[in-house]
Amino acid sequence: MRRLPLTPINGISALTNLFSAGRSQKLFSNVLILLALATLLPSLAQAYDILVLQSRRDAGYEEALKGFRNGLSASQRTIVLSSFAEVDVARIVREDRPRVILAVGDAAMAAARKVQQTPVIAVMALGIGPQHNLTGVTMFAPPERYCNLFHLMKVRRVGIIHNPARTGRYLRQARQEAEKAGIELVVREVSSPRETLAQLSLLAGKVDALWMLPDITAVTRETTEAYFRFGQDQNIPVISFAGSYLGLGAAAVVEIDRTELGRQAADMAAGLLGGATVDVMPFRNPRGTTYKTNSAVLKKFGLTIDEINKLNQFKD
C-alpha cells in the first residue's frame, strides 16, 4: 500500500541542482517567487469541480459512477481510497478546493465527514447520517414499492427488525405507506447485531411476511441466514433489497437501479454547482427500482404465474 501524494513535487531536486551549480541571484529570486505562488495559490492544473472519493473498485460503484458522469458535465478528480495506505482528504480539499465531493460507499463517506465546509453527496452508503454539509441518495427504495408488493401477495402483517438510529427515518415513511395500504408493520428494535436472533424469535406466529431493511445493524453477514431460516420455519415469504438474496431464499426483492442512482446524484451535484445549498437539499430515496422475484418460492405461497408476471411488470 502507498500513501497518496498530495501535490506534485517532481522537479524540485532538479531546481536544487540548478542553484548548486551557481545560477544567478536573479534566477534564484524568480524561482523563489514562483514557488511561493505555487504554495499560496491553488494550482490551475488541479482545479476541478467534483472530487470523487470511491471506497474501492467495485462493479456496483462503477455503475453508479457511470450514471453520475453521464448525467453531469463537470471536471472531476477520482481517488480510490483502497489503493492507498492513507489519504488525507481534508488536506486534498484544502489545497485543491473542489466545489463538491461525491462519496461512493461507506468508507468514502466516513473520509468525507472530516471535511466541514465543502458540500458532500453520499451514494451507495448504508451508514448515511446527518451532518450539516452532507446530503445524498440513500439505499432505501421508496416504501410504497414494498407495500405494492405486499398488497399483491395478500400480506397483512409484516415483520421488521431494525436499529432506530440507522433506519428510524425510513421506518416512519414505511409506516405511513403501510397504513395507506392496510398493512400492519410488526417492528422489533435492535441496537447490536447480537440482538437480532432473539428479536426474530419474538415475531414467530405474529407475521405473514418478513421485510429485510438495508440496516447494517440488523442485517449482517452473520445474521442474514437467520432471516431465511425463520422464513422457512414459519412458512412465510422473506422480502429483501438486493438480488443476491434471491439465491438464499428471498421470495422477491426491490432492487435499486445503480445507474439511475448515479444520475440522481448528478442532478443534486448540478444544483450545488448552480448555487443551491445542502440545507435545502435533503437526503432522497432512489427513484429507480426494479422488482425481481424467485418464482419457485412465490409458488409455494400460492401465487399463480399470472400474478408473478404482474409483479415483474411493475416499474417506476
C-alpha positions as CSV (number, residue, x, y, z in Angstrom):
1,M,0.0,0.0,0.0
2,R,1.2,3.5,-0.7
3,R,0.4,7.0,0.6
4,L,-1.3,9.3,-1.8
5,P,0.9,12.1,-3.0
6,L,-1.0,15.3,-2.3
7,T,0.9,17.7,-4.5
8,P,3.2,17.2,-7.5
9,I,6.8,17.8,-6.4
10,N,8.7,16.3,-9.3
11,G,11.4,18.6,-10.5
12,I,12.3,20.1,-7.1
13,S,15.5,18.2,-6.9
14,A,16.3,19.5,-10.4
15,L,15.8,23.1,-9.2
16,T,18.2,22.4,-6.3
17,N,20.8,21.2,-8.7
18,L,20.5,24.4,-10.7
19,F,21.0,26.5,-7.7
20,S,24.0,24.5,-6.5
21,A,25.5,24.9,-10.0
22,G,25.8,28.6,-9.3
23,R,22.8,30.1,-11.2
24,S,22.4,33.8,-11.0
25,Q,20.9,35.5,-8.0
26,K,18.1,36.9,-10.2
27,L,17.1,33.4,-11.4
28,F,17.2,32.2,-7.8
29,S,14.9,35.1,-6.7
30,N,12.4,34.4,-9.6
31,V,12.2,30.8,-8.7
32,L,11.5,31.6,-5.1
33,I,8.7,33.8,-6.1
34,L,7.2,31.1,-8.3
35,L,7.5,28.5,-5.5
36,A,5.8,30.9,-3.1
37,L,2.9,31.5,-5.6
38,A,2.5,27.7,-6.1
39,T,2.3,27.3,-2.3
40,L,-0.2,30.1,-1.7
41,L,-2.5,29.8,-4.7
42,P,-4.4,26.8,-5.9
43,S,-2.8,25.1,-8.9
44,L,-4.7,25.7,-12.1
45,A,-3.8,22.2,-13.2
46,Q,-5.5,20.8,-10.1
47,A,-8.7,23.0,-10.3
48,Y,-11.8,20.9,-10.8
49,D,-15.5,20.9,-9.8
50,I,-16.0,17.4,-8.3
51,L,-13.8,15.4,-6.0
52,V,-14.9,11.7,-6.3
53,L,-14.0,9.6,-3.4
54,Q,-14.5,5.9,-4.2
55,S,-14.2,3.4,-1.3
56,R,-12.9,0.6,-3.5
57,R,-13.1,-0.8,-7.0
58,D,-16.5,-2.4,-7.2
59,A,-18.9,-3.2,-10.0
60,G,-21.8,-1.6,-8.2
61,Y,-19.9,1.6,-7.5
62,E,-18.8,1.7,-11.2
63,E,-22.5,1.5,-12.3
64,A,-23.3,4.4,-10.0
65,L,-20.4,6.5,-11.3
66,K,-21.3,5.7,-14.9
67,G,-24.7,7.2,-14.3
68,F,-23.2,10.2,-12.5
69,R,-20.7,11.0,-15.2
70,N,-23.4,10.6,-17.9
71,G,-25.7,12.9,-16.1
72,L,-23.2,15.8,-15.3
73,S,-20.7,17.6,-17.4
74,A,-18.2,18.9,-14.9
75,S,-14.4,18.5,-14.2
76,Q,-13.6,15.7,-11.8
77,R,-10.8,14.0,-9.9
78,T,-11.3,10.5,-8.7
79,I,-9.4,8.9,-5.8
80,V,-10.0,5.2,-5.0
81,L,-9.3,5.0,-1.2
82,S,-8.4,1.3,-1.2
83,S,-5.5,2.0,-3.5
84,F,-3.6,3.9,-0.8
85,A,-2.5,3.2,2.7
86,E,-3.6,6.6,3.8
87,V,-5.4,9.5,2.2
88,D,-5.6,13.0,3.8
89,V,-8.9,14.0,2.4
90,A,-9.0,17.3,4.4
91,R,-5.7,18.4,3.0
92,I,-6.6,17.5,-0.6
93,V,-9.8,19.5,-0.3
94,R,-7.9,22.4,1.3
95,E,-5.3,22.5,-1.4
96,D,-7.4,21.6,-4.5
97,R,-10.6,23.4,-3.4
98,P,-13.2,21.3,-5.3
99,R,-16.7,22.7,-5.2
100,V,-18.5,19.4,-4.4
101,I,-17.4,16.0,-3.0
102,L,-19.1,12.8,-4.2
103,A,-18.5,10.0,-1.7
104,V,-19.2,6.5,-3.1
105,G,-19.5,3.8,-0.4
106,D,-19.4,3.9,3.4
107,A,-15.6,4.2,3.6
108,A,-15.6,7.2,1.3
109,M,-18.4,8.8,3.2
110,A,-16.5,8.3,6.5
111,A,-13.5,10.0,5.0
112,A,-15.5,12.9,3.6
113,R,-17.1,13.5,7.0
114,K,-13.7,15.1,8.0
115,V,-14.5,17.9,5.6
116,Q,-16.8,20.5,7.2
117,Q,-17.2,23.2,4.6
118,T,-17.4,21.6,1.1
119,P,-20.8,20.1,0.2
120,V,-20.7,16.3,0.2
121,I,-23.1,14.0,-1.7
122,A,-23.0,10.4,-0.5
123,V,-24.2,7.4,-2.6
124,M,-24.0,3.6,-2.2
125,A,-23.6,4.0,1.5
126,L,-25.7,2.3,4.1
127,G,-24.5,4.4,7.0
128,I,-25.7,7.8,5.8
129,G,-26.4,10.1,8.7
130,P,-26.9,13.7,9.4
131,Q,-24.2,16.3,9.0
132,H,-24.6,20.0,8.1
133,N,-22.8,19.7,4.8
134,L,-23.9,16.2,3.9
135,T,-26.7,15.0,1.6
136,G,-27.1,12.2,-0.9
137,V,-29.2,9.3,-2.2
138,T,-30.0,6.6,0.3
139,M,-30.0,2.8,-0.3
140,F,-33.7,2.6,0.7
141,A,-36.2,2.0,-2.1
142,P,-39.4,4.1,-1.7
143,P,-41.5,2.2,0.8
144,E,-44.6,2.3,-1.4
145,R,-42.8,-0.1,-3.8
146,Y,-42.6,-2.7,-1.0
147,C,-46.2,-2.0,0.0
148,N,-47.4,-2.6,-3.6
149,L,-45.6,-5.9,-3.4
150,F,-47.2,-6.9,-0.1
151,H,-50.6,-6.0,-1.4
152,L,-50.3,-8.2,-4.4
153,M,-49.1,-11.0,-2.2
154,K,-52.1,-10.5,0.1
155,V,-49.9,-10.0,3.0
156,R,-51.3,-8.1,6.0
157,R,-48.8,-8.4,8.9
158,V,-45.2,-7.7,8.0
159,G,-42.3,-8.2,10.4
160,I,-39.3,-5.8,10.5
161,I,-36.1,-5.9,12.6
162,H,-34.2,-2.6,12.6
163,N,-32.0,-0.2,14.5
164,P,-33.8,3.1,15.1
165,A,-30.6,5.0,15.0
166,R,-29.9,3.7,11.5
167,T,-33.3,3.4,9.8
168,G,-35.7,5.3,12.1
169,R,-36.4,7.9,9.5
170,Y,-37.1,5.4,6.8
171,L,-39.4,3.3,9.1
172,R,-41.5,6.4,9.7
173,Q,-42.0,6.7,6.0
174,A,-42.8,3.0,5.8
175,R,-45.4,3.2,8.5
176,Q,-47.2,5.9,6.6
177,E,-47.3,3.9,3.3
178,A,-48.2,0.7,5.1
179,E,-51.2,2.4,6.8
180,K,-52.4,3.6,3.4
181,A,-52.2,0.0,2.0
182,G,-53.9,-1.6,5.0
183,I,-50.7,-3.3,6.2
184,E,-49.6,-3.7,9.8
185,L,-45.9,-3.4,10.5
186,V,-44.8,-5.5,13.4
187,V,-41.5,-3.9,14.4
188,R,-38.7,-5.2,16.7
189,E,-35.7,-3.0,17.6
190,V,-32.1,-3.9,18.0
191,S,-29.0,-1.8,18.9
192,S,-26.5,-4.6,18.2
193,P,-26.4,-7.5,15.7
194,R,-26.2,-9.9,18.6
195,E,-29.9,-9.0,19.4
196,T,-31.2,-9.9,16.0
197,L,-31.8,-13.6,16.6
198,A,-33.7,-13.0,19.8
199,Q,-35.9,-10.3,18.2
200,L,-36.6,-12.6,15.2
201,S,-37.9,-15.3,17.6
202,L,-40.4,-12.8,19.0
203,L,-42.0,-12.5,15.6
204,A,-42.9,-16.2,15.4
205,G,-46.6,-16.7,14.7
206,K,-47.2,-12.9,14.6
207,V,-46.4,-12.0,10.9
208,D,-47.3,-13.1,7.4
209,A,-44.0,-11.9,5.8
210,L,-40.6,-10.6,6.8
211,W,-39.2,-7.4,5.4
212,M,-35.4,-7.1,5.4
213,L,-34.2,-3.5,5.5
214,P,-30.7,-2.4,4.4
215,D,-29.9,-1.8,8.1
216,I,-26.2,-2.5,8.9
217,T,-27.0,-3.4,12.5
218,A,-30.0,-5.7,11.9
219,V,-28.7,-7.4,8.7
220,T,-25.1,-8.5,8.7
221,R,-23.1,-11.4,7.2
222,E,-23.6,-13.3,10.5
223,T,-27.4,-12.7,10.8
224,T,-28.5,-13.0,7.1
225,E,-29.0,-16.7,7.2
226,A,-31.3,-16.4,10.2
227,Y,-33.9,-14.4,8.3
228,F,-34.3,-17.1,5.7
229,R,-34.3,-19.9,8.2
230,F,-37.0,-18.0,10.1
231,G,-39.0,-17.7,6.8
232,Q,-38.7,-21.4,6.2
233,D,-39.6,-22.4,9.7
234,Q,-42.6,-20.1,9.8
235,N,-43.6,-20.8,6.1
236,I,-43.7,-17.1,5.3
237,P,-42.0,-15.1,2.4
238,V,-38.9,-13.0,3.0
239,I,-38.8,-9.8,1.0
240,S,-35.4,-8.1,0.7
241,F,-33.5,-5.3,-1.0
242,A,-30.8,-7.0,-3.2
243,G,-30.9,-9.6,-6.0
244,S,-28.2,-11.6,-4.3
245,Y,-30.7,-12.7,-1.7
246,L,-32.9,-14.4,-4.2
247,G,-30.5,-17.3,-4.3
248,L,-30.7,-17.6,-0.5
249,G,-34.4,-17.9,-0.5
250,A,-35.9,-14.4,-0.7
251,A,-39.3,-14.5,-2.4
252,A,-38.8,-11.1,-4.0
253,V,-36.6,-8.1,-3.8
254,V,-36.9,-4.4,-4.7
255,E,-33.5,-3.7,-6.2
256,I,-32.1,-0.2,-6.8
257,D,-31.0,0.8,-10.3
258,R,-27.5,1.9,-9.5
259,T,-27.0,3.8,-12.8
260,E,-30.2,5.8,-12.2
261,L,-29.0,6.4,-8.6
262,G,-25.8,8.0,-10.1
263,R,-27.9,10.2,-12.4
264,Q,-29.9,11.3,-9.4
265,A,-26.7,12.3,-7.6
266,A,-25.6,14.1,-10.8
267,D,-28.8,16.2,-10.6
268,M,-28.0,17.1,-7.0
269,A,-24.4,18.0,-7.8
270,A,-25.7,20.2,-10.7
271,G,-27.9,22.0,-8.2
272,L,-25.0,22.6,-5.8
273,L,-22.7,23.8,-8.6
274,G,-25.5,26.1,-9.6
275,G,-25.6,27.8,-6.2
276,A,-28.1,25.6,-4.2
277,T,-27.1,24.7,-0.6
278,V,-27.2,21.4,1.2
279,D,-29.7,22.7,3.8
280,V,-32.4,22.9,1.0
281,M,-31.4,19.5,-0.5
282,P,-32.4,16.7,1.9
283,F,-31.5,13.1,1.6
284,R,-33.5,11.3,-1.2
285,N,-34.7,7.8,-1.7
286,P,-33.6,6.2,-5.1
287,R,-36.1,6.9,-7.9
288,G,-35.2,3.9,-10.0
289,T,-36.1,0.4,-8.7
290,T,-36.9,-3.0,-10.2
291,Y,-38.8,-5.9,-8.8
292,K,-37.0,-9.3,-9.0
293,T,-38.7,-12.5,-7.9
294,N,-38.0,-16.1,-7.1
295,S,-40.8,-17.9,-8.9
296,A,-40.2,-21.2,-7.1
297,V,-40.5,-19.6,-3.7
298,L,-43.5,-17.5,-4.6
299,K,-45.4,-20.6,-6.0
300,K,-45.1,-22.2,-2.5
301,F,-47.2,-19.4,-1.2
302,G,-50.0,-19.9,-3.8
303,L,-49.2,-17.2,-6.3
304,T,-50.1,-18.0,-9.9
305,I,-47.8,-17.5,-12.9
306,D,-50.0,-14.6,-13.9
307,E,-49.6,-12.9,-10.5
308,I,-45.8,-13.4,-10.7
309,N,-45.7,-11.9,-14.1
310,K,-47.8,-9.0,-12.8
311,L,-45.2,-8.4,-10.1
312,N,-42.4,-8.3,-12.7
313,Q,-44.2,-5.8,-14.8
314,F,-44.1,-3.1,-12.1
315,K,-41.7,-0.3,-13.0
316,D,-41.0,3.1,-11.6
